[in-house]
Amino acid sequence: MYATRKLFDGLIEIYPQSSDYPAPNSNIVHSPVFESAVCKVQGKLENLLSQSEKIV
C-alpha cells in the first residue's frame, strides 16, 4: 500500500486534477483509518500513528 500511495502521489503532482480519485477518503477506500495505519507502518513511520490507527 505504501508504494502504491507514493506512486499515486507522484501522479497527482503531474496531474493535479486527478487528486480526488486516489484520495485516502475516496469512496473506494473501505477503512481510511486502516489504510492510513498500514501506509505509516510500511513507511516505517509507526511513531506517527494516531490512537485510532493503533487500535485497528
trRosetta pair geometry for C-beta under 8 A, 3 or more apart (Angstrom, degrees):
i j d omega theta_ij theta_ji phi_ij phi_ji
1 4 5.6 -59 -148 40 33 112
1 5 6.1 37 154 -24 68 106
1 35 6.5 -154 -169 -153 145 76
1 38 4.9 50 52 118 150 122
1 39 5.4 -101 119 -76 109 75
1 42 6.1 157 61 8 85 155
2 5 5.7 -53 -149 34 30 113
2 6 6.5 29 153 -18 64 104
2 38 7.4 -139 -46 131 82 77
2 39 4.9 136 -93 -143 73 63
2 42 3.5 -152 -22 102 132 125
2 43 4.8 174 -140 -52 135 85
3 6 5.7 -53 -151 35 33 112
3 7 6.5 36 150 -20 64 103
3 42 7.7 -94 -19 148 71 137
4 7 5.6 -52 -150 34 34 113
4 8 6.4 32 153 -16 66 104
5 8 5.8 -56 -150 38 31 110
5 9 6.3 36 151 -23 65 105
5 22 7.9 169 -124 155 55 120
5 39 5.2 30 -7 -124 161 129
6 9 5.5 -50 -147 33 33 115
6 10 6.6 35 153 -19 63 102
7 10 5.7 -55 -155 34 32 112
7 11 6.5 30 150 -17 65 105
8 11 5.5 -54 -147 37 36 112
8 12 6.3 40 153 -23 67 103
8 22 4.0 -118 -157 118 143 161
9 12 5.7 -52 -149 33 31 114
9 13 6.8 38 150 -24 61 99
10 13 5.7 -48 -156 26 35 114
10 14 6.9 24 150 -9 64 104
11 14 5.7 -60 -154 41 38 106
11 15 5.9 -23 165 36 76 103
11 18 6.5 -50 134 83 104 140
11 22 7.7 77 68 16 124 145
12 15 6.6 -75 -124 71 27 65
12 16 6.1 60 176 -110 68 46
12 18 6.1 -131 -105 80 66 90
12 19 4.9 79 -144 -94 116 79
12 22 7.3 -122 -57 54 114 114
13 16 7.3 11 -140 -70 17 79
15 18 4.5 36 116 6 111 117
16 19 5.7 -8 -172 -32 56 114
18 21 5.3 -40 -177 20 79 120
18 22 7.4 31 144 7 96 94
19 22 7.8 -80 -156 48 33 77
19 23 6.6 59 155 -67 66 100
20 23 5.8 -37 -155 -18 34 125
20 26 6.7 118 163 -98 61 111
21 26 6.4 40 -178 -111 24 159
22 26 6.7 -106 -153 -1 9 147
23 26 4.4 122 58 -41 85 95
23 29 7.9 -98 98 -13 62 133
24 29 6.3 62 -179 -79 42 170
24 32 5.3 92 153 -146 89 98
24 35 6.0 -179 -148 98 90 128
24 36 6.1 57 -161 -71 140 93
25 29 6.6 -99 -126 50 16 139
25 32 5.3 15 -96 -103 64 146
26 29 5.6 102 62 -4 67 101
29 32 5.2 69 129 -77 135 71
29 35 5.6 -65 -153 -13 117 154
30 34 7.7 -20 89 50 88 129
31 34 3.7 38 109 18 123 116
31 35 6.3 156 91 -17 67 84
31 56 7.0 161 159 -148 137 154
32 35 5.7 -56 -144 38 32 111
32 36 6.1 33 158 -20 66 107
33 36 5.8 -55 -149 37 28 112
33 37 6.4 29 153 -20 63 107
33 50 7.9 -92 -145 65 96 119
33 52 5.2 -78 -146 131 138 111
33 53 5.8 -150 -178 -87 85 65
33 56 5.5 135 117 -12 108 148
34 37 5.7 -56 -148 36 31 112
34 38 6.3 30 156 -19 66 105
34 53 8.0 158 -94 -132 27 69
34 56 4.8 -118 -88 147 79 149
35 38 5.9 -54 -147 35 30 110
35 39 6.4 29 155 -18 64 107
36 39 5.9 -56 -149 36 30 111
36 40 6.5 27 155 -17 64 107
36 50 7.9 11 117 17 133 111
36 53 5.9 -92 98 -102 102 123
37 40 5.9 -58 -150 37 30 109
37 41 6.3 26 155 -16 66 107
37 49 6.1 50 -127 -130 84 106
37 53 3.8 168 -85 -163 101 96
37 54 7.6 -179 -124 -57 125 29
37 56 5.7 -178 7 72 158 111
38 41 5.8 -57 -146 38 30 108
38 42 6.1 24 158 -14 67 110
39 42 5.9 -57 -142 42 28 107
39 43 6.0 16 160 -8 64 115
40 43 5.9 -66 -142 48 26 103
40 45 4.3 -95 -160 80 78 100
40 46 6.4 125 137 -86 100 35
40 48 5.5 -137 -146 75 129 101
40 49 5.6 160 107 -77 152 77
40 53 6.8 40 32 169 143 151
41 44 7.7 31 179 -76 31 27
41 45 7.5 -92 -59 54 20 64
41 46 5.8 50 -107 -83 65 87
41 49 7.6 34 -60 -73 82 121
45 48 4.5 -20 159 26 101 120
45 49 7.8 142 117 -43 75 70
46 49 5.7 -19 -167 -18 51 115
49 53 4.3 -137 -163 95 86 122
49 54 5.1 108 135 -62 126 82
50 53 4.6 96 50 6 75 105
50 54 7.1 -135 94 -8 41 86
51 54 5.7 -54 -151 31 32 113
51 55 6.8 34 151 -24 63 104
52 55 5.7 -50 -152 28 37 115
52 56 7.0 29 156 -14 66 100
53 56 6.3 -54 -148 35 34 102
